[in-house]
Amino acid sequence: MDAKNTQLRIFFFPFMAQGHSIPTTDMAKLFASRGADVAIITTPLNAPLIAKSINKSDHSGREIELLIINFPSQAVGLPDGCESLDLARSPEMFNSFFRATTMLGPQIDQILDQHRPHCLVADTFFPWTTDLAAKYGIPRVVFHGTCFFSLCAAASIIANRPYKNVSSELEPFVIPNLPDEIKLTRSQVPGYLKEEIETDFIKLYWASKEVESRCYGFLINSFYELEPAYADYYRNVLRRRAWHIGPLSLYSNVGEDNVQRGSSSSIDEHQCLQWLDSKNPDSVLYVSFGTLASLTDSQLLEIAEGLEATGQNFIWVVKKEKSDQEEWLPEGFEKRIEGRGLIIRGWAPQVLILEHRSIGGFVTHCGWNSALEGVTAGIPMVTWPNSAEQFYNEKLITDVLRIGVGVGALYWGRAGKDEIKSEAIAKAVSQVMVGEEAEGMRRRAKALGIQARKAIEEGGSSSSDLNAFFENLRSRI
Ligand code: UDP
C-alpha cells in the first residue's frame, strides 16, 4: 500500500487533569473522524470519563481504543485513586502528583514497542516521552493545551526576564519583542518562572521547555484568524513547527445524544436549557473558574454580592456541595435571586451553556479551554486570571482582541493577596453586558465566533492545517 493510502495510527497521551484530557479527547475524536486509527492512553479512573465522551459520537464508524496504564499514586504517598490533578488539593499533593507522572515511562515504553504508532501526541507535561518515542523512531508531537499568544509571551519572558528590571511587584513592564505592546507586572508573572527553588513541578516545567527544540512539532488548540501575528511569530521567530487545529470544542458533539465532556453534569441539562430558553438573547452572564481554581469563602461572598448588585441574569458554577452552613452565600441570597440566578454546584455542561443564545457574558479564569470556548460562542468576557498561563490569556482577550474587560486580578497564584471586591466585579460585569463599549466587544466577539466555525470547515485554516499535519506524517511512512 502506498503512503497516501496508509491508515495513520496515532496515539494520544493526555495529562491527567480535565483541562488537558478534555481537549485531547476532542482531538482524538477529530482525528478518528478523519480516518486515523486512534488510541488514548490513560489510567483506570480517568478511563470512564473519556469513554463517556467518545462513546456515542460519530467517528465514521471508527472506534477509539483506550489503553490503560496504572498510576503510581501510592509510590509517591498520594491516596489511592488520586489519578487526576483536580484531586491533588494541597501544594504537597500537587508536587507528588507531578512526580508520579515521571514514573510512567516503562509502561509507555511497552505500549510504543508493542503498537509502533506513526505518531505519539503527548502532553507538554510528559517531556520524557520525546526520547522514549525517538527510541522507536516515532515522532513525539506536543500538546500544550494553550494558545500561540501565551506560548510567545512565555518564551519572551523566559528569554528576557523583564520582570527583573522593575523596582516593585506592581510596576508594569512591556513583554519584549512581541507583535503588540503587552504589559504585565512582576506580580502577574507565573511563580514557577521566578522561583529559585526546584519543586517537582518546576523541574518538570523546565524539562518540558528543554526538550521542545527536539520535539517533532506542536498541535495548537487555536485558529489562525484569532491570533495571526502570534501564530506567525511562533513559527517564524521561535521556529517551532506547529499546526493549529482548533477550536477543538467544536468537535465535542456536546448535546448530540447527550454526549458529555469531562465529569457528569451536576444539573439536568434539559432543565438548564429550559431555564436559558426563558431568558432574552445575550442577557445571561455565565460565571465559572474552571476545574482547578479554589476560591476562598470570602471571595465567593464578594462574587455573590457583585452578581446581586449588577441586576443581571446569571449562571454561577461553584465547586461546593450543598450544605446547611453556606457561609459563602449572603443571607437570603438564593431567595432574592430566584428566577434570575442559577447556581450550579459542581460540574456544569459548559459548552452547552455558552452556546445558548441567551448567554451574553462570561466571567472566566482564562484557562485556555474556557477562553476559547467563550470566543467560539462569540461572547465578551470578564477576565479573572489566577494561575498557570492565565494572565497571558487575559491580555490576548482584553488588549489584543478587545473582547473583554479585566476584573483587576494582580497576583499570580493569589497568595491570599488578591481579593476582588463586589464593586469591582459588578463594574466589570456591567462593562461587558451593557452600553456602547459592551456592544463593540459583543460585535467583535460574534465576528470571531463566526471565524472560529469557518476555520474548521473544509478549506478553513484549521481544517487545512490538519490536512497538512496528516500529509506530513504520511510523508514519513
Ligand atoms: N468545564 C466544564 N464544566 C465545569 C468546569 C469546567 O465543562 O463545570 C470544562 C470547560 O468547558 C473546559 C475545561 O473544563 O473545557 C476547563 O479547562 P480550562 O482550560 O478552561 O481550565 P482549567 O480547569 O484547566 O483551569
Residues whose N, C-alpha, C, O or C-beta is under 5 A from the ligand:
A	BS01	UDP	Q18 G19 I22 R261 F289 G290 T291 L292 V317 G346 W347 A348 P349 Q350 V351 G367 W368 N369 S370
